C-alpha cells in the first residue's frame, strides 16, 4: 500500500468549509484542526509506514485527525468511521473536505494503529498533539492525549460492542420463552435493549477490564463455586451477576 495524499483544494460549492465557518467556533477542536491539520499531520510524516507500490492508502493526515477526534469524543473505531462519513464537523476538521468525500471502513483505524506500533515512532500523532497542547497552554489544565489509553480503550470498546451485539441478536432470536433463562446466564447488569457500547469509563484500565470480562455469559460456577474463573475475595464485583 502506498502513501495517499489529502486534497488541499476543495470544491467551493461542495466543501464543508463554507458550511461550517460561522457555525463552528474557531477555538473549538474542529476549528483548530481545520486550520492546523496540514501543519500538524502532513501526509509525508507517515511515509515510512507505507510501501512504494500498491494501492493508495486513506491519506494519513485524515486518519490522524479522526484518531484525535476519536480520542476526544470517546468513540469506538466503528463510531469514528461513521462520524467522519456523516458529521460535517469531522470533515471540516480534516481540512474542509467536500461533503461527499468518501468515508472509510473502521479497519483503516485498526491498520493505522498497527503500522504505527511497528514503526520507530509509534507515538508521533500524540507527540505532535502534546506539543500543540503545550503551545496552547492546555497542559496542566486538562488531560492531554496519549497513545496507550487510546489503543486500549478503542480495542475494548470494539470488542465489547461486537460481543454485546451478538448477545442482543441471540436474545431477539430466542423469543420470550427462552429470553428469560438466557438473561439469567448473563453476567453483566444490562438489559441489552439499545444497540451500541455499554456505559463505561473507557479511560480507566480497571473499568475497561471489568467491562470486557463481564460482557459475555457467566462461566460455569459463577455463583462462587469451584468452577468460577478467578474466584476469590471480591471476584465478580460490578458485573451485576444474579446470585
C-alpha positions in Angstrom: 0.0 0.0 0.0 1.4 3.4 -1.0 1.0 6.8 0.8 -2.3 8.5 0.0 -2.3 12.3 -0.1 -5.1 14.5 1.3 -6.6 17.0 -1.1 -5.6 20.6 -0.5 -8.2 22.2 -2.7 -11.9 21.6 -2.2 -14.8 22.4 -4.4 -16.2 25.8 -3.4 -19.8 24.7 -3.6 -19.4 21.3 -2.0 -16.8 22.0 0.7 -17.7 21.7 4.4 -15.6 24.8 5.0 -18.1 27.2 3.6 -20.9 25.5 5.6 -19.0 25.2 8.9 -17.4 28.6 9.0 -19.7 30.8 11.1 -21.3 27.7 12.6 -18.3 26.0 14.2 -16.4 28.1 16.9 -12.9 29.0 15.7 -11.4 27.9 19.0 -13.2 24.6 19.1 -11.2 21.4 18.3 -12.8 21.3 14.9 -11.8 24.9 14.1 -8.3 24.4 15.4 -7.7 21.1 13.4 -9.2 22.7 10.3 -6.6 25.4 10.4 -3.7 23.3 11.6 -4.2 19.8 10.3 -1.8 20.0 7.3 0.9 21.5 9.5 0.4 19.1 12.4 -0.1 15.9 10.5 1.4 16.2 6.9 0.9 13.0 5.0 4.7 12.9 4.5 5.1 12.5 8.3 3.8 8.9 7.8 5.7 8.0 4.6 7.8 5.4 6.5 4.6 3.4 7.2 3.9 2.6 3.6 5.4 0.9 0.6 6.4 2.3 -2.8 4.0 0.1 -4.7 0.4 -0.8 -4.3 -3.0 0.9 -4.0 -3.2 4.3 -2.3 -4.0 4.5 1.4 -6.5 6.7 3.0 -4.5 9.9 3.5 -2.7 9.6 6.9 -3.5 13.2 7.7 -7.2 12.4 7.6 -6.8 9.3 9.6 -4.7 11.2 12.2 -7.4 13.9 12.6 -10.0 11.1 13.0 -7.9 9.4 15.7 -7.6 12.7 17.6 -11.3 13.4 17.5 -12.0 9.7 18.3 -10.0 10.1 21.5 -11.6 13.4 22.5 -15.2 12.2 21.8 -14.7 8.7 23.2 -15.7 6.8 20.1 -15.0 3.2 19.1 -13.5 2.6 15.6 -16.9 2.0 14.1 -18.4 5.1 15.6 -15.4 7.2 14.5 -15.7 6.0 10.9 -19.4 6.8 11.0 -18.9 10.3 12.3 -16.3 11.0 9.7 -18.8 9.9 7.0 -21.8 11.8 8.3 -20.7 14.6 10.6 -19.7 17.7 8.6 -17.5 18.9 11.5 -15.2 15.9 11.2 -14.6 16.6 7.5 -14.2 20.2 8.2 -11.6 19.4 10.9 -9.7 17.3 8.2 -9.0 20.4 6.1 -12.5 21.3 4.9 -13.2 18.2 2.8 -16.1 18.1 0.5 -19.4 16.8 1.9 -19.2 13.8 -0.5 -15.6 13.0 0.3 -15.6 9.2 0.7 -15.6 7.7 4.1 -13.6 4.6 5.1 -14.2 1.3 6.9 -13.3 1.2 10.6 -10.5 -1.3 9.9 -8.5 1.6 8.5 -8.0 2.8 12.0 -7.0 -0.6 13.2 -4.5 -0.8 10.4 -3.0 2.6 11.1 -2.5 1.7 14.8 -0.8 -1.5 13.8 1.5 0.3 11.4 2.3 3.0 14.0 3.0 0.3 16.6 5.5 -1.4 14.3 7.3 1.8 13.5 10.2 3.6 15.1 7.9 6.5 16.1 4.7 4.8 17.3 3.5 7.9 19.2 4.1 10.5 16.6 0.4 11.6 16.4 0.4 12.1 20.2 3.8 13.8 20.4 2.6 16.4 17.9 -0.7 16.8 19.7 1.1 17.1 23.1 3.4 19.8 21.7 0.4 21.7 20.3 -1.3 21.5 23.6 1.8 22.8 25.4 2.0 25.8 23.0 -1.7 26.5 23.6 -1.2 26.4 27.3 -3.5 23.4 27.8 -1.1 21.1 29.6 -1.9 21.1 33.3 -5.5 22.3 32.8 -6.9 19.2 31.1 -5.7 15.7 30.3 -3.7 15.6 27.1 -3.9 12.8 24.6 -1.7 9.8 25.0 -1.5 6.7 22.9 -1.7 3.7 25.3 -5.2 4.5 26.8 -6.5 5.2 23.3 -5.3 1.9 21.9 -6.7 0.0 24.9 -9.9 2.0 25.0 -10.9 1.5 21.4 -9.9 -2.1 21.4 -12.1 -2.7 24.5 -15.0 -0.7 23.0 -14.9 -2.5 19.7 -14.6 -6.0 21.3 -17.4 -5.4 23.8 -19.6 -3.8 21.2 -19.3 -6.8 19.0 -19.9 -9.3 21.9 -22.9 -7.2 23.1 -24.3 -7.0 19.6 -24.1 -10.8 19.3 -25.9 -11.2 22.6 -28.7 -8.8 21.5 -29.1 -10.9 18.4 -29.4 -14.2 20.3 -32.0 -12.7 22.7 -34.0 -11.3 19.8 -34.0 -14.7 18.0 -34.7 -16.6 21.2 -38.2 -15.1 21.7 -39.9 -14.5 25.0 -39.9 -18.1 26.3 -36.1 -18.5 26.1 -35.1 -14.9 26.7 -35.7 -15.1 30.4 -33.5 -18.1 31.1 -30.8 -16.7 28.8 -30.8 -13.4 30.6 -30.2 -15.3 33.8 -27.0 -16.6 32.4 -25.6 -13.2 31.6 -23.0 -11.7 33.9 -23.5 -8.0 33.1 -26.3 -5.9 34.6 -27.5 -4.8 31.1 -31.0 -5.0 29.6 -29.4 -5.2 26.1 -32.3 -3.1 24.8 -30.3 -0.5 22.9 -27.5 -1.0 20.4 -24.0 0.3 20.9 -21.3 0.0 23.5 -22.2 -0.3 27.2 -21.6 2.6 29.6 -18.1 2.5 31.0 -15.2 4.8 31.8 -13.0 3.7 28.9 -10.1 5.8 30.2 -9.9 3.7 33.3 -7.9 0.4 32.9 -9.8 -1.4 35.7 -13.2 -0.3 34.4 -12.2 -1.5 30.9 -11.1 -4.8 32.2 -14.2 -5.3 34.2 -16.4 -4.4 31.2 -14.6 -6.7 28.9 -14.7 -9.6 31.4 -18.4 -9.2 32.1 -19.5 -8.6 28.5 -20.5 -12.1 27.9 -22.2 -15.1 29.6 -21.3 -16.1 33.1 -18.9 -19.0 33.2 -19.9 -22.3 35.0 -19.7 -21.9 38.7 -20.1 -18.1 38.5 -22.1 -18.0 41.7 -18.9 -18.7 43.6 -18.4 -22.4 43.2 -15.1 -24.2 42.4 -15.6 -23.8 38.7 -15.6 -20.0 38.8 -12.7 -18.4 36.9 -10.8 -16.0 39.2 -12.8 -16.9 42.3 -11.7 -15.2 45.4 -12.3 -12.2 47.6 -14.1 -9.5 45.6 -14.3 -11.6 42.4 -17.1 -10.6 40.1 -17.8 -7.3 41.8 -19.5 -4.9 39.5 -20.7 -7.5 37.0 -24.3 -7.4 38.2 -24.4 -11.2 38.2 -27.5 -12.6 39.8 -26.9 -14.6 42.9 
